[in-house]
Amino acid sequence: MECSCGGNLIDGKSSYRASKDNFCFIVENIKAYQCVKCGKILFSEETVNKIKKMVNKIEKEINEIVTGTPSIHIYDY
């Protein structure tokens, strides 16, 4: 695997943080890759997709709590 800068990537672990209007989401010790040249941290595509799904789900649930409006619709299933 190679970074966009051309550097090699090594296995490691990192954390991810997302802040939205009504919550902050932190995941630690995620398998990641770090570029030895520029230091950039990269996650696999599968990991990124899973994180996005979690953030979207949490965002829906938090909005329901904050607004009192149900976030579940028939088209969610």
DSSP file (Angstrom, degrees, kcal/mol; ACC not computed):
  #  RESIDUE AA STRUCTURE BP1 BP2  ACC     N-H-->O    O-->H-N    N-H-->O    O-->H-N    TCO  KAPPA ALPHA  PHI   PSI    X-CA   Y-CA   Z-CA
    1    1 A M              0   0    0      0, 0.0     8,-1.3     0, 0.0     2,-0.4   0.000 360.0 360.0 360.0 145.5    0.0    0.0    0.0
    2    2 A E  B     -A    8   0A   0      6,-0.2     6,-0.2    33,-0.0     2,-0.1  -0.981 360.0-123.5-136.1 144.7    1.2    3.5   -0.8
    3    3 A C    >   -     0   0    0      4,-3.0     3,-1.7    -2,-0.4     6,-0.0  -0.361  34.0-107.8 -78.0 162.1    0.3    7.0    0.3
    4    4 A S  T 3  S+     0   0    0      1,-0.3    -1,-0.1     2,-0.1    -2,-0.0   0.729 121.1  58.9 -63.7 -21.1   -0.7    9.7   -2.2
    5    5 A C  T 3  S-     0   0    0      2,-0.1    -1,-0.3     3,-0.0     3,-0.1   0.567 122.4-106.6 -83.1  -8.4    2.6   11.4   -1.5
    6    6 A G  S <  S+     0   0    0     -3,-1.7    -2,-0.1     1,-0.3     2,-0.1   0.337  77.4 131.5 100.5  -6.7    4.5    8.3   -2.6
    7    7 A G        -     0   0    0      1,-0.1    -4,-3.0    -5,-0.1    -1,-0.3  -0.385  60.7-105.4 -78.5 157.7    5.5    7.1    0.8
    8    8 A N  B     -A    2   0A   0     -6,-0.2    28,-2.6    -2,-0.1     2,-0.4  -0.521  29.8-131.3 -80.2 150.0    5.1    3.6    2.2
    9    9 A L  E     -B   35   0B   0     -8,-1.3     2,-0.3    26,-0.2    26,-0.2  -0.844  17.2-161.0-104.4 139.0    2.4    2.9    4.7
   10   10 A I  E     -B   34   0B   0     24,-2.4    24,-2.3    -2,-0.4     2,-0.1  -0.877  27.0-102.1-115.8 151.8    3.0    0.9    7.9
   11   11 A D  E     +B   33   0B   0     -2,-0.3     2,-0.3    22,-0.2    22,-0.2  -0.380  59.6 125.2 -69.3 147.1    0.4   -0.8   10.1
   12   12 A G  E     -B   32   0B   0     20,-2.1    20,-2.5    -2,-0.1     2,-0.3  -0.916  50.9 -92.8-171.7-162.0   -0.6    0.9   13.3
   13   13 A K  E     +B   31   0B   0     -2,-0.3     2,-0.3    18,-0.3    18,-0.2  -0.961  35.7 165.6-134.7 152.6   -3.6    2.2   15.3
   14   14 A S  E     -B   30   0B   0     16,-2.2    16,-3.1    -2,-0.3     2,-0.3  -0.865  27.5-114.8-150.1-177.5   -5.3    5.5   15.5
   15   15 A S  E     -     0   0B   0     -2,-0.3     2,-0.4    13,-0.2    13,-0.2  -0.856  16.2-146.6-124.5 163.3   -8.4    7.2   16.7
   16   16 A Y  E     -B   27   0B   0     11,-2.7    11,-2.6    -2,-0.3     2,-0.4  -0.994  11.2-170.7-132.4 137.5  -11.3    9.0   14.9
   17   17 A R  E     -B   26   0B   0     -2,-0.4     2,-0.4     9,-0.2     9,-0.2  -0.995   4.0-177.2-131.9 132.8  -13.3   11.9   16.1
   18   18 A A  E     -B   25   0B   0      7,-2.7     7,-3.2    -2,-0.4     2,-0.5  -0.998   6.1-165.7-128.0 130.3  -16.5   13.4   14.6
   19   19 A S  E     +B   24   0B   0     -2,-0.4     5,-0.2     5,-0.2     2,-0.2  -0.971  13.8 169.0-117.4 126.5  -18.2   16.5   16.0
   20   20 A K        -     0   0    0      3,-2.8     3,-0.3    -2,-0.5    -2,-0.0  -0.561  53.0 -78.7-119.5-173.3  -21.7   17.4   14.9
   21   21 A D  S    S+     0   0    0      1,-0.2     3,-0.0    -2,-0.2    38,-0.0   0.889 125.2  18.7 -57.2 -43.2  -24.2   19.9   16.3
   22   22 A N  S    S+     0   0    0      1,-0.1     2,-0.3    37,-0.0    -1,-0.2   0.306 123.6  32.4-118.6   9.4  -25.4   17.9   19.2
   23   23 A F        -     0   0    0     -3,-0.3    -3,-2.8     2,-0.0     2,-0.4  -0.995  53.7-141.0-159.1 163.4  -22.7   15.2   19.8
   24   24 A C  E     -B   19   0B   0     -2,-0.3     2,-0.5    -5,-0.2    -5,-0.2  -1.000  20.9-161.5-127.7 130.7  -19.0   14.3   19.7
   25   25 A F  E     +B   18   0B   0     -7,-3.2    -7,-2.7    -2,-0.4     2,-0.4  -0.959   9.8 179.7-120.0 123.4  -18.1   10.8   18.6
   26   26 A I  E     -B   17   0B   0     -2,-0.5     2,-0.4    -9,-0.2    -9,-0.2  -0.989   7.7-175.9-129.1 129.7  -14.7    9.2   19.4
   27   27 A V  E     -B   16   0B   0    -11,-2.6   -11,-2.7    -2,-0.4     2,-0.3  -0.992  14.3-163.6-121.2 129.9  -13.4    5.8   18.4
   28   28 A E  E     +     0   0B   0     -2,-0.4   -13,-0.2   -13,-0.2    -2,-0.0  -0.744  59.5  25.8-113.5 160.9  -10.0    4.7   19.7
   29   29 A N  E    S+     0   0B   0     -2,-0.3     2,-0.4     1,-0.2   -14,-0.2   0.853  72.9 165.6  60.2  41.7   -7.5    2.0   18.7
   30   30 A I  E     -B   14   0B   0    -16,-3.1   -16,-2.2    -3,-0.3    -1,-0.2  -0.696  46.4-105.7 -85.9 136.8   -8.7    1.6   15.2
   31   31 A K  E     +B   13   0B   0     -2,-0.4    13,-0.4   -18,-0.2     2,-0.3  -0.450  59.1 158.9 -60.4 129.5   -6.5   -0.4   12.8
   32   32 A A  E     -B   12   0B   0    -20,-2.5   -20,-2.1    -2,-0.2     2,-0.4  -0.870  38.0-122.3-146.3 174.6   -4.9    2.2   10.6
   33   33 A Y  E     -BC  11  42B   0      9,-2.8     9,-3.1    -2,-0.3     2,-0.4  -0.980  19.2-158.2-126.2 139.4   -2.0    2.9    8.3
   34   34 A Q  E     -BC  10  41B   0    -24,-2.3   -24,-2.4    -2,-0.4     2,-0.3  -0.969  19.2-124.7-122.2 134.6    0.6    5.7    8.7
   35   35 A C  E  >  -B    9   0B   0      5,-2.5     4,-1.1    -2,-0.4   -26,-0.2  -0.588   9.6-152.3 -75.2 130.6    2.7    7.1    5.9
   36   36 A V  T  4 S+     0   0    0    -28,-2.6    -1,-0.1    -2,-0.3   -27,-0.1   0.679  93.6  46.5 -75.7 -17.2    6.4    7.0    6.8
   37   37 A K  T  4 S+     0   0    0    -29,-0.4    -1,-0.1     3,-0.1   -28,-0.1   0.919 131.0  10.7 -90.3 -52.8    7.1   10.0    4.6
   38   38 A C  T  4 S-     0   0    0      2,-0.1    -2,-0.1     0, 0.0    -1,-0.0   0.555  91.5-123.4-109.2  -9.8    4.4   12.5    5.4
   39   39 A G     <  +     0   0    0     -4,-1.1    -3,-0.1     1,-0.2     2,-0.0   0.471  52.3 158.7  83.4   1.1    2.8   11.0    8.6
   40   40 A K        -     0   0    0     -6,-0.1    -5,-2.5     1,-0.1     2,-0.5  -0.314  34.9-137.2 -61.7 139.1   -0.7   10.9    7.1
   41   41 A I  E     -C   34   0B   0     -7,-0.2     2,-0.4   -32,-0.1    -7,-0.2  -0.864  23.6-175.4-100.4 131.1   -3.1    8.5    8.8
   42   42 A L  E     -C   33   0B   0     -9,-3.1    -9,-2.8    -2,-0.5     2,-0.3  -0.960  11.7-155.8-127.4 144.8   -5.3    6.3    6.5
   43   43 A F        -     0   0    0     -2,-0.4   -11,-0.1   -11,-0.2   -12,-0.0  -0.813  33.2 -97.9-110.5 157.0   -8.1    3.9    7.3
   44   44 A S     >  -     0   0    0    -13,-0.4     4,-2.3    -2,-0.3     5,-0.2  -0.314  34.5-112.5 -67.3 159.1   -9.2    1.0    5.0
   45   45 A E  H  > S+     0   0    0      1,-0.2     4,-2.4     2,-0.2     5,-0.2   0.878 118.6  54.4 -61.0 -38.9  -12.3    1.7    2.9
   46   46 A E  H  > S+     0   0    0      2,-0.2     4,-2.1     1,-0.2    -1,-0.2   0.912 108.8  47.8 -61.8 -43.7  -14.3   -0.9    4.9
   47   47 A T  H  > S+     0   0    0      2,-0.2     4,-2.4     1,-0.2    -2,-0.2   0.915 110.7  51.2 -64.3 -43.8  -13.4    0.9    8.2
   48   48 A V  H  X S+     0   0    0     -4,-2.3     4,-2.4     1,-0.2    -2,-0.2   0.914 110.1  49.7 -59.9 -44.2  -14.4    4.3    6.8
   49   49 A N  H  X S+     0   0    0     -4,-2.4     4,-2.1     1,-0.2    -1,-0.2   0.902 111.1  49.1 -62.9 -41.7  -17.8    3.0    5.6
   50   50 A K  H  X S+     0   0    0     -4,-2.1     4,-2.2     2,-0.2    -2,-0.2   0.905 111.3  49.3 -64.5 -41.7  -18.5    1.4    9.0
   51   51 A I  H  X S+     0   0    0     -4,-2.4     4,-2.7     2,-0.2     5,-0.2   0.921 109.9  51.4 -63.5 -43.9  -17.6    4.7   10.8
   52   52 A K  H  X S+     0   0    0     -4,-2.4     4,-2.5     1,-0.2    -2,-0.2   0.908 109.7  50.1 -59.6 -42.7  -19.8    6.7    8.5
   53   53 A K  H  X S+     0   0    0     -4,-2.1     4,-2.3     2,-0.2    -1,-0.2   0.912 111.7  48.2 -62.5 -42.9  -22.7    4.3    9.2
   54   54 A M  H  X S+     0   0    0     -4,-2.2     4,-2.7     2,-0.2     5,-0.2   0.931 112.0  48.4 -63.6 -45.5  -22.2    4.7   12.9
   55   55 A V  H  X S+     0   0    0     -4,-2.7     4,-2.6     1,-0.2    -2,-0.2   0.915 112.3  49.0 -62.3 -43.5  -22.0    8.4   12.8
   56   56 A N  H  X S+     0   0    0     -4,-2.5     4,-2.1    -5,-0.2    -1,-0.2   0.909 112.7  47.9 -62.7 -42.3  -25.2    8.6   10.7
   57   57 A K  H  X S+     0   0    0     -4,-2.3     4,-2.3     2,-0.2    -2,-0.2   0.931 113.3  47.0 -64.8 -45.7  -27.1    6.3   13.0
   58   58 A I  H  X S+     0   0    0     -4,-2.7     4,-3.0     1,-0.2     5,-0.3   0.909 109.9  54.4 -62.2 -41.6  -26.0    8.3   16.1
   59   59 A E  H  X S+     0   0    0     -4,-2.6     4,-2.3    -5,-0.2    -1,-0.2   0.910 109.1  47.8 -60.0 -42.9  -26.9   11.5   14.4
   60   60 A K  H  X S+     0   0    0     -4,-2.1     4,-1.8     2,-0.2    -1,-0.2   0.934 114.3  46.3 -62.0 -46.4  -30.4   10.3   13.7
   61   61 A E  H  X S+     0   0    0     -4,-2.3     4,-2.0     2,-0.2    -2,-0.2   0.905 112.9  49.0 -65.0 -42.6  -30.8    9.1   17.3
   62   62 A I  H  X S+     0   0    0     -4,-3.0     4,-2.9     1,-0.2     5,-0.2   0.919 109.0  52.6 -64.4 -43.3  -29.4   12.3   18.8
   63   63 A N  H  X S+     0   0    0     -4,-2.3     4,-2.8    -5,-0.3     6,-0.5   0.874 107.8  52.6 -60.6 -36.3  -31.7   14.4   16.7
   64   64 A E  H  X S+     0   0    0     -4,-1.8     4,-2.0     2,-0.2    -1,-0.2   0.913 111.8  45.5 -64.5 -42.0  -34.7   12.4   17.9
   65   65 A I  H  < S+     0   0    0     -4,-2.0    -2,-0.2     2,-0.2    -1,-0.2   0.934 117.4  43.5 -65.6 -46.0  -33.7   13.0   21.5
   66   66 A V  H  < S+     0   0    0     -4,-2.9    -2,-0.2     1,-0.2    -3,-0.2   0.906 126.3  29.7 -68.8 -44.1  -33.0   16.7   21.0
   67   67 A T  H  < S-     0   0    0     -4,-2.8    -1,-0.2    -5,-0.2    -3,-0.2   0.707  94.5-132.0 -91.7 -20.8  -36.1   17.5   18.9
   68   68 A G     <  +     0   0    0     -4,-2.0    -4,-0.2    -5,-0.4    -3,-0.1   0.543  67.0 126.5  78.7   6.0  -38.5   14.9   20.3
   69   69 A T        -     0   0    0     -6,-0.5    -1,-0.3    -5,-0.1    -2,-0.2  -0.861  67.4-113.5-100.0 126.2  -39.4   13.9   16.7
   70   70 A P        -     0   0    0      0, 0.0    -9,-0.1     0, 0.0    -1,-0.0  -0.277  19.8-160.8 -58.1 139.9  -39.0   10.2   15.8
   71   71 A S        +     0   0    0    -10,-0.1     2,-0.5     2,-0.0   -10,-0.1   0.505  59.7 101.5 -98.6  -6.4  -36.3    9.6   13.2
   72   72 A I        +     0   0    0    -12,-0.1     2,-0.3   -11,-0.0     3,-0.0  -0.682  45.4 172.4 -88.0 127.4  -37.6    6.2   12.1
   73   73 A H    >   -     0   0    0     -2,-0.5     3,-2.0     1,-0.1     4,-0.3  -0.880  45.9-109.6-126.4 159.5  -39.5    6.0    8.9
   74   74 A I  G >  S+     0   0    0     -2,-0.3     3,-1.3     1,-0.3    -1,-0.1   0.824 117.5  59.7 -59.8 -31.4  -40.7    3.1    6.9
   75   75 A Y  G 3  S+     0   0    0      1,-0.2    -1,-0.3     2,-0.2    -3,-0.0   0.525  87.4  75.9 -78.7  -3.0  -38.1    3.7    4.2
   76   76 A D  G <         0   0    0     -3,-2.0    -1,-0.2     1,-0.2    -2,-0.2   0.621 360.0 360.0 -76.2 -12.3  -35.3    3.3    6.8
   77   77 A Y    <         0   0    0     -3,-1.3    -1,-0.2    -4,-0.3    -2,-0.2   0.420 360.0 360.0-108.1 360.0  -35.9   -0.5    6.7
